[in-house]
Amino acid sequence: MPLVNPLSPEHDAETQELAAFFNETLGFCPNSILTMQHRPAISKAFINLNKAVMENKGRVTSALKRMIAWVSSNATGCRYCQAHAIRAAERYGAEQEQLDNIWEYKTHPSFSEAERAALDFSLAASQVPNIVDEKTKVALYNYWNEGEIVEMLGVISLFGYLNRWNDSMGTSIEKGAVESGEQYLGKYGWEKGKHDGSRY
């Protein structure tokens, strides 16, 4: 069972209104948000941060942001966030070849060099200890400007929070996220793990 049980979607009216955002991104309100409602100030602040970070400002597309989130979640091992990120990438128009080959982004021809630089940045920034270095910076600046790099690190940092939250909570994973995890990540060994709702 999860460390802390999620509350009803109707528990806090303001959170419920803000959480409509996730119906677009995922098709459901995540159990992580329902758990944060135990302290509504946290759930509301998190949703607003999520909306600000994920807003599409231009070349860092909504789909790329979700792939950045997936790489970050894969690096930290959070299966809940891996499934959510790949589902959101699909819903925001990531190419089928990219979804099917996200594990091979470094070499697969469906990924551009600019995308590889962004995803490599996500991988380096998500390590503990952090391994972002001059080489990472040079690769980024070959393709991206400072505002775009801030957008990317916003996604990485947001998912750093989510990875810690959901792996520590053992958040029960929703049916839609399981479907996406199995479809795109199952061939690489993805499974629900502690997020299956029956064990911690």
Secondary structure, 3 states (H helix, E strand, C coil): CCCCCCCCCCCCHHHHHHCHHHHHHCCCCCHHHHHHCCCHHHHHHHHHHHHHHHCCCCCCCHHHHHHHHHHHHHHHCCHHHHHHHHHHHHHCCCCHHHHHCHHHCCCCCCCCHHHHHHHHHHHHHCCCCCCCCHHHHHHHHCCCCHHHHHHHHHHHHHHHHHHHHHHHHCCCCCHHHHHHHHHHHHHHCCCCHHHHCCCC
